[in-house]
Amino acid sequence: MQHERLADILQNIVQALEKHGIFYASLKQGEETKTDDLGRPFYYWKDEELREIFESLNFKVLDSYQNESIANSDDVWLSYILRKFGNF
């Protein structure tokens, strides 16, 4: 997911969730963007920047963890269980 689109996409999720609704998000850890051999773009994220976005949208991180990718041991997934707060 492109960096400049994430907040808008999460805002749509905020609107779809009921008050105190919970959802799961998982994104690849790293920096910048890379393209694989098939020409597919991959967007990488830092934990700090994701947490800032979550907080700005009134999400509370209930749990988070990192997993090594099954497909490629060089890839790490940042995973979050988030709860919506407020009347948004």
Protein Blocks (a to p, Z undefined) as FASTA:
>chain_A
ZZklmmmmmmmmmmmpcghiacdddddedehjdddfkopacddddfklmmmmmmmnopac
fbdcddddfklmkbccdddddddedjZZ
